[in-house]
Amino acid sequence: MTAAANPITPTRPAEAAAAHVATPTPSRRRRKLDPFRVLAFVILAVLALAWLVPVAWAVLTSLKTEAEAAAMPVTLVPDSGFTLSAYKETLSEGKVPRWAWNSLLTSSLVTAITVVISALAGYALSRMTFTGRRLIITLTVASIMIPSQILIVPLFKLMLSLDLVDTYWGIILPQVVAAPMVFILMKFFDQIPKELEEAALMDGASRLRILWSIIVPLSRPILGAVAIFVFIGAWNNFLWPFIVINDADLMTLPVGLQTVISAYGIQYAQNMAQAVLAALPLIVVFLFFQRQIIKGISTTGIAGT
């Protein structure tokens, strides 16, 4: 049999490589002809720019003198150059280091206590069967829809009766009960296979041992995300610390900076410098834990819950 008549004639390596290069794969075609990906990128870029412009404006204004910040017409770059005078005046006029320490202390304690309480409550509602369980879940979900401003007066009366006004615990205790976090953790615990707990119960493990040794290690991403969300909320909380604290040495950073603004009137450069100082720790937290935040949101399914 001749080579021309052989149907299994081998292809030359050069011809095979040319044929492989000339034939585009389906994935490459989809990447080139996917208008939805391009549209999504454009929309996200516009939203990112819309968020970045006010932030950049605040930073640039904080680096001006008061005269240049209030001058008309408005300019991005001042004629005399940028200066840190607004930051120096803000740090010298108030007790910013003390207020920052108060915010860090109270926010950290609120975060730790809230995560522990929410994990215990979420586990009990997810795994344990007891009388009134459905009612408690219903009340937990319903409490999410109650505006927090409605509870200010009764909470203040409670703190007053417990002699916790003008104390750190007066700031911390009303913030440690977070129904949304209980609901989020409960929904996440529902997704963990019950067979793992049943095996541990057969080995004689208690509920707390199961929670600590099995549930918590499997829930680290969501617990980290909950902790970050609670910390950011506690750090930004202005209304409740403003009501319950009168002592300047116990004020948190948002409250203390607002007292400086009220005492010295409208000073644009200083106001922007104070806003930057208050937001800087949260920006650092986000930069270090952005993976945990994004993973926690995708894990909990907050958008679709």
N, C-alpha and C positions, 0 to 999 in steps of 0.2 A: 504493500500500500504506500503510495507516494505521500509527500508532505502536504501537497495541495488538496488531496482528497481527505486528509485527516481532519475531522471536525474539532479535534481537541488541540489545535495548534496553539502553543503558548504565546502570549502577548509580550512584546518587548517591554523592558522596564521603563524606558523613556516614554513610550506611547501610553502606558498605564498611568504614569505620573501626570502626563498632559491631560488625559481624560479626567483624572481626579480633580485637577485644578480647574478645568473648564466647566465642570458640572457643579453648580452651587448647591449647598445643602439646604434643606427646607428651613432650618433654623435661621440661616443667613437671610433667606428671602423674607421671613417674617420680621426680622429685625429691621430690614430696610423699608418694609412696606407697612409698618405699624403706626398709623396716625394717632391712635389713642395714647401711645407712650409719649409721643412728641407733645400732644395736647396736655397731658398730665404734667410733663416737665415744665411747660410754659406756665401753667396755672400755679404750680408750686413755686416757680421762680418769682412770679408776680406777688404772691402772698408773702414770700420771704422778704422781698424788697419793701412791701408795705409795712412789715414788722420792723425792718432794719432802719428805715428812714427816721421814725421818731426817736429811736434809741441813739442813732448817730447825732441827731439834732440836740438831744439832751446832753450828750457827752461834749459836743462842741460848745454849747452854751455854758457849760460848767467850767470850761477852760478860758472864758473871757472875763474881763473886768465888769463891774456892775454897769458902768457907763456904756460900754460897748454892747452889753447884753440888752440894754434898754434903748439903744440908739435906733433911729429910723433913717434910711431904710435898713432892713435887716441884712446882715452879711454873714456868710459862713465862716470866713477866715478874717479875724480882726486885723486892723492895720498895724497895731503894735505887737502882734504875735500872741501866742497862747501863754497863759499864766495859770499857776496853781493857787492863786490868792483866794479864790472861793473855797477851796478845800481847806486851806490853812485857817480861814476865818471860821468855817463851820466847826472844825476840830477844836479851835480855841474857845469858841463861845459856849459850847455845850459840853456834855459829858459823854461824848460819843463812844470812847472805849468802854466805859461803864455800861452804857445802854446796849452796846453790842454783846457784852458778856451776859447781861440779863436776857437778851433775846436768845443767845446760844444755850444758856442754861435751861430756860423755860421750854424752848422748842425741843431740846433733846429729851427732857423728862416727859413732855407731852407725847413725843414720838414713842419712847420706850414703853410707857404705860399703855398707850392706845394700842400698840401692836400686840402686847400681851393680852389685854382684855378682849380685843377683837378676835384674836386667834382662839382663845378659850370659848368665847361665845359662838363664833362661826363653827368650830368643831362640834360643840354641843348641839347646835341646831341642825347640823348636817348629818351627824352620825348617831345621836342618841334619840331614843323614843321615850317620851314622857307626856303626861297630861298637860295640855295647853301649848304644845309645841307649835302647832299651826297658828294659834292666836298670837304667839310671840313673834313668829316670822311676819305675820300680817302687820303687827304694830311696828316692827322694825322697818319694814318697807314704807309704811305710812308716815313714820317719823321723818323720813328723808324729805318728804314734801312740805314739812312745816318750816317756815322761815325762822332762822335763828334769832332774828330781832324780836320775835314774840316772846322769847324766853329770857330776855335781858333783865326785866324787872323781877320776876321770881328768882332768877339766879342771883341777882345782887342782894335781894332780901335774905336768901339762904346763906350767902357768903358773910353778910352782916351778922346774922344770928350765930354763925360759927366763928366769928371774930377772925375772918380770913381776908378782910379788906386791907389793902396795902401790905400784902404778903405775896411771896412767890406762889404759894399753894392756891391763893385766890385767883391767880392767872391760870394755873395748870389744871386744877380739878375740873372746871366746867368744860374743858376741851378734850378730855380723855375719852368721852363716850362718843363714838363716831359710828352711827348707824350705817352709812354707806360702806365703810370698811368691813363691818361685820357681814353685810350682805355679799360683798365681793369675795371675802374669804370663804363664806359658806358655799357659794356657787363653785369656787375652785375646789374645795374639799369634796364636793359631790362628784367630781370627775376622777378622784383617786379610787382605784379598785378596792372594794371592801374585803377581798380575799386576803390582802396583806394584814388587815386588822384581825380578821377571824383566825388566821394562823397564830398571830401574837397572843390573842386571847386564849387560845388553846394551850399555849405555852405558859400561861399564868401571868401575862403582863397586864398591868393596870391601864386605865384609860390615859392617865397622865404620862405613863411610860410610852404608850403607843404614840401619843401626840408628840412627845419630845424626840423619840427615836425613829419614828417612821414618817409621820405627817410633816413635821417641820423640815427635815432634810429634803423631802420631795417638793416642798413649797417655798424654798428659798427665793426663787425669782419673784413670786407674787408678794412674799413678805417684804422683800427689799423694795419693791415698787410701792407698797402701801406705806412703808416707813418714809420713803422720800416724799410721797404726796402729803403725808401728815406733817412732816417737818416743814415743807414749803408753806402749807396753810397756817401752821402755828407761827412761823417767822413773819408772815405777811399780816397776821391778825392785828388789826388796829383798834376796832371798836371796843372789844371786851377789855383789853388792858387799859385803854383810855378811861373806861368807866370805873374799874376796880382799883386803879393805882393813882394815888395823889402825890406820893413821895417821889421826888426827882431821882433819887438814888435807885429806885426800884423800877423805873420806867424801861420799857423795851425800846428798841431802836426806832420803829415807826412812830411811837408816841413821843419819844424825846425829840426827834427831829421836827415833829409838828409843833411842839412847844417853842422851839427856836424860831420856826417860821412865824408863829403868832406873835412872838415878842419883838421881832425885828421887822415886821411888815413884809411886803412883797419885794424880794430881792431875787431877781431871776437867776443870776449865776449861782448864788448860794442854794436856792431851791433845787436847781438841777444837780448841783454837787451833792446835796443831801439825798436826792433820789438815786443817784449813782452809787453812793456809799451804802444805801439800804439794799439795793438790788445786787450789789457785787457778790456777797456770799452766796446768794441763790444761783447766780450765773456760774460760780465756781462749782457748786454742787451739781448743777446740770451738766457741766462739761465733764466732770469725773464719773457721773452715774447715768449718762444719757442712754447707754445700752440697757441698763437695768430698767429705766423708765419706759423705753420703747418696748422692751420684752415684757414688762409687766402689763402694759396696756394691751398688747397683742394676746398675752396669756389669759387675762381676765375677760377679754372680749367686751370691754367697757362700751365700745361704740355700738355693739349690737345687743347689749343686755337690756 
